[in-house]
Amino acid sequence: VQLQASGGGLVQAGGSLRLSCAASGRTFESINMGWFRQAPGKEREFVAAIRWDGGSTFYADSVKGRFTISRDNAKNTVYLQMNSLKPEDTALYYCAAVQKYYSISYYSTPNHYDYWGQGTLVTVSS
């Protein structure tokens, strides 16, 4: 699976961005997807995950109520709508994919993923 993330940029606190991750190489509708982020000097952390059919989602507590993960299997794309952005959301955001089937919380662990995109930078100014 090849993943291409896009949509990052510079935004003021309180603003919104929508990230996209386009997938190719395998049957997208059978792949579970996640978003992670990594700030300078910090470890990669989980943001959100969505099951292969879109029927279940899971969020980190830090983004719950502000971020929404969704997918369009017809377009082979997963999205991360980010609202009410805060300076602490500043990071390089990565999408990831895995074709294994467990409970949705399984997909909150970076080591459980097999494929990663290149990352897109989100900078939130105060």
C-alpha positions in Angstrom: 0.0 0.0 0.0 1.3 3.4 -0.9 0.0 6.4 1.1 0.1 10.0 0.3 -0.8 12.5 2.9 -1.7 16.1 2.1 -3.5 19.2 3.5 -1.2 20.4 6.1 -0.4 24.1 6.5 -0.2 27.1 8.8 -3.3 28.1 10.7 -4.2 30.3 13.6 -5.4 28.8 16.9 -9.1 28.1 16.7 -9.0 27.5 13.0 -9.6 24.4 10.9 -7.7 22.1 8.5 -8.7 19.0 6.6 -6.0 16.4 6.0 -6.3 13.8 3.2 -4.5 10.5 2.7 -4.8 8.9 -0.7 -4.1 5.1 -0.8 -3.1 2.9 -3.7 -1.8 -0.6 -4.3 -4.4 -2.7 -2.5 -8.1 -2.9 -2.0 -8.7 0.1 0.0 -12.0 -0.9 1.4 -10.4 -3.8 3.3 -7.8 -1.7 5.0 -8.0 -0.1 8.4 -6.6 3.4 8.6 -5.1 5.6 11.3 -3.7 9.1 11.8 -0.7 9.7 14.0 1.4 12.8 14.7 4.9 13.6 15.9 5.9 16.9 17.4 9.6 17.9 17.5 11.4 16.1 20.3 8.4 13.9 21.1 7.4 10.4 20.2 4.8 9.6 17.6 1.3 9.6 19.1 -2.0 8.3 18.0 -4.7 10.7 16.8 -7.5 8.7 15.3 -8.4 5.5 13.6 -11.2 4.2 11.4 -12.3 0.7 10.6 -12.1 -0.6 7.0 -15.9 -0.1 6.5 -16.1 3.2 8.3 -18.3 1.6 10.9 -16.1 2.3 13.9 -13.8 5.1 14.8 -11.5 5.8 17.8 -9.9 9.0 19.0 -7.1 10.1 21.3 -8.6 12.0 24.3 -6.6 15.1 23.3 -8.5 15.4 20.0 -11.9 14.0 20.9 -14.7 16.4 20.0 -12.4 18.5 17.8 -11.2 16.1 15.1 -13.2 13.8 12.9 -11.8 10.9 10.9 -13.7 9.7 7.9 -13.1 7.8 4.7 -14.4 7.6 1.1 -13.8 4.1 -0.2 -14.8 5.1 -3.7 -12.0 7.6 -3.7 -9.5 5.5 -1.8 -9.0 8.3 0.7 -9.2 8.9 4.4 -9.7 12.3 5.9 -9.0 14.0 9.2 -11.1 17.1 9.8 -9.4 19.2 12.5 -11.4 22.0 14.1 -10.7 24.3 17.1 -7.0 23.8 16.5 -4.5 24.5 19.3 -0.8 25.3 19.2 -0.2 21.9 20.9 -1.6 20.3 17.8 1.4 21.4 15.8 3.2 18.3 14.5 4.0 16.2 11.4 0.9 14.2 10.7 1.1 10.7 9.3 -1.5 8.3 7.9 -1.0 4.6 8.3 -2.7 1.4 7.1 -3.0 -2.1 8.2 -4.9 -5.1 6.9 -5.5 -6.9 10.2 -8.8 -7.1 12.0 -9.1 -6.5 15.7 -11.1 -4.2 18.0 -10.8 -0.6 17.1 -8.5 0.2 20.0 -5.9 -2.1 18.4 -5.3 0.6 15.8 -4.1 3.2 18.3 -0.6 1.6 18.5 1.9 2.7 15.9 3.6 -0.7 15.8 0.4 -2.4 14.7 0.5 -0.7 11.3 2.3 -2.0 8.2 2.3 1.0 5.9 3.0 4.7 6.4 2.7 7.8 4.4 5.3 10.5 4.3 3.7 13.0 6.7 2.2 16.5 6.3 3.1 19.4 8.5 0.5 21.2 10.6 1.5 24.4 12.3 -0.9 26.2 14.6 0.1 29.7 15.7 -1.1 31.3 18.9 
